[in-house]
Amino acid sequence: MYQAARESLGQLRTWMTWCRPDYSLADAEAFVADCEAAWEKGAHYSFAIVEKDTDAMLGSIGLNQINLAHRCGNVGYWIRDSAVGRGVATTASRLVARFALQELGLSRLEFLIAAGNIASQRVAQKAGARFEGLLRNRLRLNGSFHDAALYALVAGDFSSLTVLI
């Protein structure tokens, strides 16, 4: 994870609050250590995206901000620079959607994406999420507020999607 994040630092810093110029191996280790406890509590579910043949880490995808009262959650993802454009984020998004909607019983998944992050918006669209609106000053990234595009995938949408593995 550390190596994949460091490879993509220039791109990730723009959109991910956790990715700073001083992102360290200790930061990556702390995140991984937190994942098991968070999973058991149902606080968030994080997945490594790995190359099928080599087990190389291509990125990460997570389901967070889970609200059981309203049966919804947020999907976030990143892909290392050398793996961008291969469809892995779309496939991972569909797999996480299947997990969230079928295994966890959620009814709605939201993709909250900075308006300028066109690549991530395309992933949400290809994963089957529908654009619902532009939220003004919704995200604070690198000390500045940014508008965010809101996409959502609901259980009824998902039934028509094909998940390729």
N, CA, C and O of each residue as an XYZ file, in Angstrom:
660
protein
N       0.829     -1.184      0.000
C       0.000      0.000      0.000
C       0.877      1.253      0.000
O       0.638      2.202     -0.748
N       1.878      1.230      0.842
C       2.774      2.382      0.927
C       3.414      2.679     -0.431
O       3.419      3.826     -0.879
N       3.949      1.651     -1.081
C       4.607      1.848     -2.370
C       3.624      2.343     -3.433
O       3.959      3.219     -4.230
N       2.424      1.787     -3.442
C       1.423      2.218     -4.424
C       1.029      3.675     -4.191
O       0.889      4.442     -5.144
N       0.852      4.052     -2.940
C       0.486      5.434     -2.628
C       1.623      6.390     -2.970
O       1.383      7.461     -3.527
N       2.857      6.014     -2.643
C       3.994      6.889     -2.945
C       4.171      7.058     -4.453
O       4.528      8.140     -4.919
N       3.923      5.991     -5.216
C       4.011      6.082     -6.680
C       3.040      7.126     -7.215
O       3.327      7.810     -8.197
N       1.899      7.242     -6.565
C       0.804      8.070     -7.070
C       0.600      9.343     -6.263
O      -0.451      9.977     -6.352
N       1.587      9.713     -5.489
C       1.459     10.836     -4.573
C       0.978     12.118     -5.253
O       0.117     12.814     -4.717
N       1.515     12.428     -6.402
C       1.131     13.659     -7.101
C      -0.354     13.730     -7.391
O      -0.982     14.765     -7.167
N      -0.915     12.656     -7.879
C      -2.347     12.606     -8.199
C      -3.204     12.491     -6.936
O      -4.201     13.198     -6.788
N      -2.812     11.606     -6.041
C      -3.620     11.357     -4.844
C      -3.718     12.580     -3.937
O      -4.772     12.834     -3.354
N      -2.648     13.326     -3.815
C      -2.648     14.512     -2.947
C      -3.734     15.498     -3.333
O      -4.262     16.209     -2.477
N      -4.068     15.548     -4.598
C      -5.078     16.484     -5.072
C      -6.456     16.144     -4.529
O      -7.242     17.043     -4.230
N      -6.762     14.846     -4.397
C      -8.130     14.416     -4.093
C      -8.303     13.699     -2.765
O      -9.433     13.596     -2.287
N      -7.262     13.207     -2.159
C      -7.370     12.402     -0.943
C      -6.798     13.149      0.261
O      -5.635     13.551      0.248
N      -7.600     13.333      1.286
C      -7.149     14.079      2.459
C      -6.055     13.348      3.226
O      -5.242     13.990      3.891
N      -6.016     12.033      3.151
C      -5.030     11.258      3.900
C      -3.655     11.262      3.247
O      -2.661     10.956      3.905
N      -3.582     11.602      1.975
C      -2.324     11.502      1.246
C      -1.618     12.860      1.231
O      -2.003     13.788      0.520
N      -0.576     12.925      2.043
C       0.198     14.156      2.196
C       1.612     13.919      1.657
O       2.016     12.772      1.462
N       2.361     14.991      1.419
C       3.737     14.810      0.933
C       4.594     13.971      1.876
O       5.526     13.300      1.435
N       4.283     14.006      3.169
C       5.065     13.237      4.143
C       4.432     11.885      4.479
O       4.757     11.285      5.504
N       3.524     11.401      3.615
C       2.893     10.091      3.835
C       3.997      9.049      4.013
O       4.903      8.928      3.188
N       3.897      8.302      5.111
C       4.989      7.405      5.486
C       4.542      5.950      5.572
O       3.353      5.633      5.526
N       5.529      5.087      5.698
C       5.256      3.673      5.913
C       4.470      3.490      7.207
O       3.584      2.638      7.275
N       4.780      4.269      8.224
C       4.038      4.192      9.492
C       2.569      4.571      9.294
O       1.693      3.982      9.928
N       2.288      5.542      8.425
C       0.892      5.910      8.121
C       0.155      4.731      7.485
O      -0.973      4.418      7.864
N       0.791      4.092      6.530
C       0.177      2.937      5.861
C      -0.047      1.797      6.846
O      -1.103      1.166      6.841
N       0.940      1.537      7.686
C       0.817      0.467      8.680
C      -0.301      0.758      9.675
O      -1.037     -0.151     10.059
N      -0.434      2.005     10.094
C      -1.500      2.376     11.037
C      -2.872      2.172     10.406
O      -3.793      1.691     11.066
N      -3.013      2.536      9.130
C      -4.294      2.336      8.448
C      -4.639      0.852      8.370
O      -5.758      0.452      8.692
N      -3.689      0.051      7.949
C      -3.937     -1.395      7.819
C      -4.276     -1.993      9.178
O      -5.174     -2.829      9.277
N      -3.575     -1.578     10.218
C      -3.838     -2.100     11.563
C      -5.248     -1.744     12.031
O      -5.872     -2.519     12.755
N      -5.745     -0.599     11.633
C      -7.080     -0.153     12.023
C      -8.196     -0.884     11.269
O      -9.328     -0.954     11.749
N      -7.884     -1.416     10.113
C      -8.922     -2.005      9.252
C      -9.669     -3.175      9.892
O     -10.892     -3.255      9.781
N      -8.961     -4.070     10.552
C      -9.622     -5.242     11.136
C     -10.615     -4.844     12.220
O     -11.742     -5.338     12.237
N     -10.209     -3.957     13.124
C     -11.118     -3.503     14.190
C     -12.308     -2.755     13.608
O     -13.437     -2.929     14.067
N     -12.064     -1.930     12.608
C     -13.155     -1.178     11.978
C     -14.138     -2.130     11.290
O     -15.350     -1.916     11.329
N     -13.611     -3.168     10.670
C     -14.456     -4.175     10.002
C     -15.354     -4.850     11.038
O     -16.561     -4.970     10.832
N     -14.764     -5.290     12.149
C     -15.532     -5.983     13.179
C     -16.615     -5.099     13.785
O     -17.683     -5.593     14.147
N     -16.355     -3.807     13.900
C     -17.342     -2.862     14.426
C     -18.370     -2.448     13.382
O     -19.406     -1.879     13.727
N     -18.099     -2.727     12.114
C     -18.970     -2.269     11.046
C     -18.803     -0.785     10.759
O     -19.681     -0.163     10.160
N     -17.681     -0.215     11.183
C     -17.431      1.217     10.989
C     -17.043      1.524      9.548
O     -17.546      2.479      8.956
N     -16.159      0.725      8.991
C     -15.824      0.833      7.572
C     -15.209     -0.472      7.108
O     -14.676     -1.253      7.896
N     -15.300     -0.680      5.816
C     -14.797     -1.900      5.197
C     -13.819     -1.488      4.106
O     -14.200     -0.827      3.140
N     -12.570     -1.877      4.261
C     -11.540     -1.516      3.296
C     -11.035     -2.766      2.587
O     -10.889     -3.832      3.186
N     -10.775     -2.605      1.303
C     -10.321     -3.714      0.473
C      -9.104     -3.278     -0.332
O      -9.059     -2.161     -0.847
N      -8.136     -4.149     -0.436
C      -7.015     -3.927     -1.353
C      -7.468     -4.373     -2.736
O      -8.158     -5.382     -2.879
N      -7.081     -3.628     -3.730
C      -7.320     -4.013     -5.114
C      -5.999     -4.569     -5.624
O      -5.010     -3.844     -5.731
N      -5.988     -5.859     -5.938
C      -4.734     -6.503     -6.320
C      -4.825     -7.112     -7.718
O      -5.894     -7.503     -8.185
N      -3.668     -7.176     -8.363
C      -3.548     -7.803     -9.676
C      -3.768     -9.302     -9.513
O      -3.132     -9.942     -8.675
N      -4.653     -9.847    -10.302
C      -5.020    -11.258    -10.177
C      -3.819    -12.199    -10.335
O      -3.672    -13.150     -9.567
N      -2.974    -11.938    -11.315
C      -1.873    -12.865    -11.601
C      -0.645    -12.651    -10.726
O       0.095    -13.601    -10.466
N      -0.412    -11.419    -10.265
C       0.838    -11.124     -9.555
C       0.645    -10.738     -8.090
O       1.621    -10.664     -7.343
N      -0.576    -10.494     -7.670
C      -0.883    -10.004     -6.326
C      -0.323     -8.612     -6.052
O      -0.272     -8.193     -4.896
N       0.095     -7.892     -7.078
C       0.578     -6.520     -6.901
C      -0.590     -5.626     -6.499
O      -1.691     -5.748     -7.036
N      -0.341     -4.738     -5.560
C      -1.399     -3.825     -5.119
C      -1.607     -2.744     -6.167
O      -0.680     -2.026     -6.542
N      -2.855     -2.645     -6.634
C      -3.206     -1.662     -7.652
C      -3.890     -0.446     -7.057
O      -3.936      0.613     -7.682
N      -4.419     -0.593     -5.858
C      -5.120      0.516     -5.216
C      -5.935     -0.001     -4.055
O      -5.694     -1.087     -3.528
N      -6.901      0.799     -3.671
C      -7.735      0.455     -2.523
C      -9.143      0.990     -2.751
O      -9.342      1.982     -3.453
N     -10.101      0.321     -2.152
C     -11.485      0.776     -2.204
C     -12.095      0.539     -0.834
O     -11.773     -0.440     -0.161
N     -12.959      1.421     -0.434
C     -13.560      1.287      0.881
C     -15.009      1.707      0.907
O     -15.491      2.474      0.074
N     -15.665      1.177      1.887
C     -17.053      1.515      2.184
C     -17.032      2.133      3.566
O     -16.682      1.468      4.540
N     -17.407      3.408      3.660
C     -17.340      4.101      4.940
C     -18.570      4.988      5.143
O     -19.498      4.981      4.333
N     -18.560      5.735      6.216
C     -19.683      6.597      6.591
C     -21.003      5.813      6.518
O     -22.001      6.280      5.968
N     -20.966      4.631      7.082
C     -22.122      3.734      7.048
C     -23.160      4.211      8.050
O     -22.857      4.458      9.218
N     -24.381      4.333      7.573
C     -25.502      4.751      8.408
C     -26.544      3.638      8.351
O     -27.293      3.528      7.381
N     -26.585      2.816      9.396
C     -27.508      1.680      9.398
C     -28.964      2.100      9.529
O     -29.855      1.406      9.039
N     -29.213      3.224     10.182
C     -30.592      3.702     10.311
C     -31.197      3.988      8.940
O     -32.379      3.735      8.703
N     -30.372      4.517      8.045
C     -30.853      4.850      6.702
C     -30.360      3.870      5.646
O     -30.650      4.032      4.461
N     -29.616      2.853      6.074
C     -29.106      1.784      5.197
C     -28.314      2.336      4.012
O     -28.543      1.959      2.862
N     -27.365      3.250      4.322
C     -26.561      3.825      3.250
C     -25.095      3.901      3.675
O     -24.759      3.765      4.851
N     -24.248      4.120      2.696
C     -22.823      4.253      2.944
C     -22.156      4.962      1.786
O     -22.777      5.228      0.757
N     -20.887      5.264      1.967
C     -20.106      5.994      0.983
C     -19.020      5.071      0.414
O     -18.423      4.275      1.139
N     -18.781      5.192     -0.885
C     -17.730      4.424     -1.548
C     -16.600      5.379     -1.928
O     -16.840      6.445     -2.496
N     -15.373      4.987     -1.609
C     -14.199      5.760     -2.010
C     -13.130      4.824     -2.536
O     -13.027      3.681     -2.091
N     -12.342      5.296     -3.473
C     -11.344      4.437     -4.107
C     -10.194      5.268     -4.651
O     -10.318      6.471     -4.880
N      -9.084      4.595     -4.848
C      -7.936      5.179     -5.551
C      -7.179      4.055     -6.245
O      -7.183      2.909     -5.795
N      -6.535      4.407     -7.342
C      -5.777      3.456     -8.138
C      -4.382      4.037     -8.361
O      -4.236      5.221     -8.666
N      -3.370      3.203     -8.207
C      -1.998      3.679     -8.424
C      -1.824      4.102     -9.884
O      -2.471      3.561    -10.781
N      -0.958      5.060    -10.102
C      -0.770      5.643    -11.433
C      -0.527      4.598    -12.520
O      -1.082      4.708    -13.613
N       0.286      3.597    -12.239
C       0.634      2.602    -13.261
C      -0.512      1.655    -13.602
O      -0.390      0.863    -14.536
N      -1.621      1.717    -12.869
C      -2.761      0.828    -13.145
C      -4.000      1.588    -13.616
O      -5.038      0.977    -13.872
N      -3.904      2.902    -13.731
C      -5.047      3.716    -14.159
C      -5.419      3.371    -15.602
O      -4.548      3.104    -16.430
N      -6.720      3.381    -15.890
C      -7.202      3.166    -17.249
C      -7.431      1.717    -17.618
O      -7.698      1.417    -18.782
N      -7.335      0.813    -16.666
C      -7.511     -0.615    -16.942
C      -8.858     -1.149    -16.469
O      -9.132     -2.341    -16.607
N      -9.703     -0.278    -15.910
C     -11.028     -0.706    -15.473
C     -11.072     -1.331    -14.093
O     -12.121     -1.822    -13.676
N      -9.956     -1.327    -13.373
C      -9.947     -1.997    -12.076
C     -10.804     -1.264    -11.045
O     -11.407     -1.908    -10.187
N     -10.872      0.054    -11.110
C     -11.699      0.801    -10.150
C     -13.182      0.524    -10.388
O     -13.956      0.405     -9.438
N     -13.570      0.424    -11.646
C     -14.970      0.124    -11.970
C     -15.340     -1.269    -11.474
O     -16.384     -1.449    -10.847
N     -14.491     -2.250    -11.749
C     -14.760     -3.614    -11.291
C     -14.806     -3.677     -9.774
O     -15.697     -4.301     -9.199
N     -13.841     -3.027     -9.124
C     -13.822     -3.019     -7.661
C     -15.062     -2.333     -7.097
O     -15.606     -2.775     -6.085
N     -15.515     -1.261     -7.738
C     -16.718     -0.554     -7.275
C     -17.947     -1.449     -7.361
O     -18.790     -1.446     -6.464
N     -18.043     -2.200     -8.425
C     -19.171     -3.116     -8.574
C     -19.125     -4.237     -7.536
O     -20.159     -4.640     -7.003
N     -17.932     -4.731     -7.255
C     -17.799     -5.782     -6.245
C     -18.146     -5.255     -4.850
O     -18.826     -5.934     -4.081
N     -17.688     -4.065     -4.530
C     -18.023     -3.464     -3.239
C     -19.515     -3.176     -3.161
O     -20.123     -3.336     -2.103
N     -20.104     -2.756     -4.263
C     -21.549     -2.521     -4.283
C     -22.302     -3.820     -4.001
O     -23.265     -3.833     -3.234
N     -21.863     -4.895     -4.617
C     -22.505     -6.192     -4.361
C     -22.389     -6.564     -2.889
O     -23.367     -6.998     -2.279
N     -21.207     -6.399     -2.316
C     -20.997     -6.674     -0.902
C     -21.917     -5.813     -0.034
O     -22.586     -6.327      0.863
N     -21.949     -4.523     -0.296
C     -22.728     -3.584      0.527
C     -24.225     -3.826      0.417
O     -24.934     -3.834      1.423
N     -24.703     -4.023     -0.800
C     -26.148     -4.151     -1.025
C     -26.658     -5.554     -0.691
O     -27.755     -5.701     -0.150
N     -25.884     -6.566     -1.004
C     -26.355     -7.929     -0.780
C     -25.922     -8.492      0.574
O     -26.732     -9.102      1.274
N     -24.682     -8.300      0.945
C     -24.190     -8.885      2.193
C     -24.540     -8.039      3.419
O     -24.956     -8.571      4.448
N     -24.371     -6.726      3.305
C     -24.640     -5.846      4.441
C     -26.086     -5.363      4.490
O     -26.537     -4.857      5.518
N     -26.813     -5.515      3.390
C     -28.210     -5.089      3.355
C     -28.417     -3.588      3.227
O     -29.488     -3.079      3.558
N     -27.397     -2.871      2.748
C     -27.587     -1.440      2.518
C     -28.475     -1.251      1.300
O     -28.579     -2.138      0.452
N     -29.110     -0.101      1.218
C     -29.988      0.154      0.074
C     -29.475      1.276     -0.815
O     -29.986      1.483     -1.915
N     -28.456      2.009     -0.336
C     -27.959      3.149     -1.106
C     -26.456      3.315     -0.861
O     -25.982      3.256      0.274
N     -25.733      3.520     -1.944
C     -24.303      3.817     -1.879
C     -24.072      5.161     -2.553
O     -24.569      5.417     -3.650
N     -23.316      6.006     -1.885
C     -23.028      7.321     -2.443
C     -21.551      7.413     -2.824
O     -20.678      6.875     -2.144
N     -21.304      8.102     -3.914
C     -19.974      8.407     -4.403
C     -19.888      9.926     -4.395
O     -20.467     10.582     -5.260
N     -19.179     10.488     -3.438
C     -19.033     11.929     -3.310
C     -17.653     12.283     -3.851
O     -16.636     11.952     -3.242
N     -17.624     12.957     -4.999
C     -16.386     13.131     -5.753
C     -16.181     14.609     -6.065
O     -17.102     15.290     -6.516
N     -14.978     15.094     -5.823
C     -14.665     16.484     -6.166
C     -15.033     16.745     -7.624
O     -14.762     15.926     -8.502
N     -15.655     17.897     -7.867
C     -16.138     18.220     -9.206
C     -15.025     18.160    -10.250
O     -15.286     17.828    -11.406
N     -13.818     18.470     -9.870
C     -12.705     18.440    -10.810
C     -12.116     17.070    -11.058
O     -11.269     16.917    -11.937
N     -12.543     16.070    -10.307
C     -11.991     14.726    -10.436
C     -12.815     13.927    -11.452
O     -13.612     13.060    -11.093
N     -12.600     14.242    -12.699
C     -13.385     13.651    -13.793
C     -13.173     12.146    -13.882
O     -14.127     11.411    -14.134
N     -11.958     11.674    -13.682
C     -11.687     10.230    -13.773
C     -12.507      9.450    -12.758
O     -13.074      8.411    -13.097
N     -12.583      9.930    -11.516
C     -13.375      9.225    -10.500
C     -14.865      9.313    -10.799
O     -15.611      8.384    -10.490
N     -15.307     10.407    -11.391
C     -16.715     10.497    -11.777
C     -17.038      9.474    -12.862
O     -18.115      8.879    -12.855
N     -16.116      9.272    -13.788
C     -16.334      8.259    -14.838
C     -16.432      6.859    -14.244
O     -17.240      6.042    -14.687
N     -15.606      6.590    -13.241
C     -15.671      5.282    -12.574
C     -17.046      5.084    -11.966
O     -17.653      4.028    -12.149
N     -17.556      6.085    -11.242
C     -18.882      5.980    -10.629
C     -19.944      5.716    -11.691
O     -20.818      4.870    -11.503
N     -19.870      6.434    -12.798
C     -20.841      6.245    -13.875
C     -20.767      4.836    -14.452
O     -21.791      4.180    -14.641
N     -19.544      4.373    -14.732
C     -19.364      3.033    -15.299
C     -19.786      1.942    -14.323
O     -20.184      0.852    -14.736
N     -19.698      2.236    -13.032
C     -20.122      1.267    -12.024
C     -21.644      1.217    -11.900
O     -22.184      0.348    -11.214
N     -22.330      2.138    -12.555
C     -23.788      2.131    -12.541
C     -24.420      3.196    -11.673
O     -25.646      3.273    -11.590
N     -23.611      4.026    -11.020
C     -24.159      5.082    -10.162
C     -24.705      6.208    -11.035
O     -24.191      6.484    -12.119
N     -25.740      6.838    -10.545
C     -26.384      7.941    -11.267
C     -26.027      9.277    -10.628
O     -25.952      9.400     -9.405
N     -25.810     10.267    -11.475
C     -25.522     11.616    -11.007
C     -26.773     12.201    -10.358
O     -27.855     12.163    -10.943
N     -26.626     12.739     -9.156
C     -27.772     13.306     -8.447
C     -27.663     14.803     -8.217
O     -28.661     15.460     -7.923
N     -26.461     15.348     -8.348
C     -26.357     16.784     -8.183
C     -24.957     17.242     -7.845
O     -24.057     16.445     -7.580
N     -24.805     18.559     -7.865
C     -23.552     19.194     -7.521
C     -23.733     19.893     -6.182
O     -24.616     20.737     -6.035
N     -22.905     19.548     -5.210
C     -22.990     20.113     -3.869
C     -21.898     21.167     -3.712
O     -20.708     20.859     -3.779
N     -22.310     22.389     -3.506
C     -21.366     23.497     -3.441
C     -20.538     23.461     -2.156
O     -21.060     23.221     -1.067
N     -19.235     23.706     -2.310
C     -18.302     23.764     -1.181
C     -18.437     22.565     -0.238
O     -18.346     22.729      0.979
N     -18.647     21.391     -0.769
C     -18.888     20.203      0.050
C     -17.621     19.551      0.582
O     -17.640     18.946      1.654
N     -16.520     19.668     -0.154
C     -15.281     19.013      0.249
C     -14.187     20.040      0.527
O     -14.065     21.045     -0.174
N     -13.406     19.770      1.550
C     -12.248     20.606      1.842
C     -11.009     19.777      1.553
O     -10.727     18.794      2.238
N     -10.281     20.185      0.537
C      -9.089     19.481      0.096
C      -7.922     20.448      0.054
O      -8.001     21.505     -0.573
N      -6.856     20.090      0.714
C      -5.655     20.926      0.738
C      -5.944     22.361      1.153
O      -5.373     23.303      0.604
N      -6.829     22.519      2.119
C      -7.122     23.828      2.667
C      -8.119     24.667      1.890
O      -8.425     25.789      2.293
N      -8.633     24.145      0.780
C      -9.603     24.886     -0.031
C     -10.889     24.092     -0.168
O     -10.875     22.861     -0.193
N     -12.000     24.808     -0.257
C     -13.286     24.148     -0.448
C     -13.523     23.896     -1.934
O     -13.159     24.700     -2.792
N     -14.146     22.750     -2.204
C     -14.432     22.335     -3.578
C     -15.874     21.857     -3.672
O     -16.420     21.278     -2.733
N     -16.471     22.112     -4.824
C     -17.779     21.529     -5.101
C     -17.600     20.025     -5.286
O     -16.526     19.551     -5.658
N     -18.671     19.291     -5.019
C     -18.603     17.831     -5.159
C     -19.792     17.324     -5.965
O     -20.927     17.763     -5.781
N     -19.505     16.401     -6.848
C     -20.545     15.712     -7.600
C     -21.013     14.530     -6.755
O     -20.201     13.767     -6.233
N     -22.319     14.390     -6.629
C     -22.886     13.277     -5.879
C     -23.490     12.280     -6.861
O     -24.371     12.611     -7.655
N     -22.988     11.055     -6.781
C     -23.531      9.934     -7.545
C     -24.070      8.931     -6.537
O     -23.565      8.833     -5.418
N     -25.082      8.195     -6.930
C     -25.616      7.174     -6.027
C     -26.004      5.930     -6.813
O     -26.403      5.980     -7.976
N     -25.866      4.827     -6.118
C     -26.259      3.523     -6.639
C     -27.201      2.936     -5.610
O     -26.845      2.807     -4.439
N     -28.406      2.577     -6.042
C     -29.363      1.981     -5.117
C     -29.610      0.538     -5.525
O     -29.285      0.119     -6.636
N     -30.189     -0.205     -4.603
C     -30.361     -1.644     -4.807
C     -31.033     -1.962     -6.142
O     -30.621     -2.905     -6.817
N     -32.034     -1.217     -6.532
C     -32.730     -1.462     -7.798
C     -31.843     -1.264     -9.006
O     -31.993     -1.962    -10.009
N     -30.918     -0.320     -8.923
C     -29.969     -0.101    -10.022
C     -29.029     -1.283    -10.158
O     -28.687     -1.699    -11.265
N     -28.616     -1.817     -9.019
C     -27.597     -2.837     -9.009
C     -28.053     -4.136     -9.642
O     -27.232     -4.864    -10.201
N     -29.308     -4.443     -9.574
C     -29.789     -5.721    -10.102
C     -29.546     -5.866    -11.601
O     -29.501     -6.981    -12.121
N     -29.390     -4.740    -12.293
C     -29.178     -4.802    -13.723
C     -27.698     -4.781    -14.122
O     -27.374     -4.863    -15.306
N     -26.807     -4.671    -13.142
C     -25.375     -4.607    -13.450
C     -24.751     -5.990    -13.502
O     -25.174     -6.902    -12.792
N     -23.769     -6.132    -14.325
C     -22.990     -7.347    -14.408
C     -21.644     -7.077    -13.753
O     -20.971     -6.105    -14.094
N     -21.257     -7.915    -12.833
C     -19.959     -7.759    -12.177
C     -18.994     -8.722    -12.847
O     -19.200     -9.936    -12.841
N     -17.937     -8.164    -13.426
C     -16.908     -8.978    -14.090
C     -15.756     -9.183    -13.119
O     -15.254     -8.222    -12.536
N     -15.350    -10.390    -12.948
C     -14.233    -10.691    -12.059
C     -13.075    -11.239    -12.877
O     -12.024    -11.560    -12.322
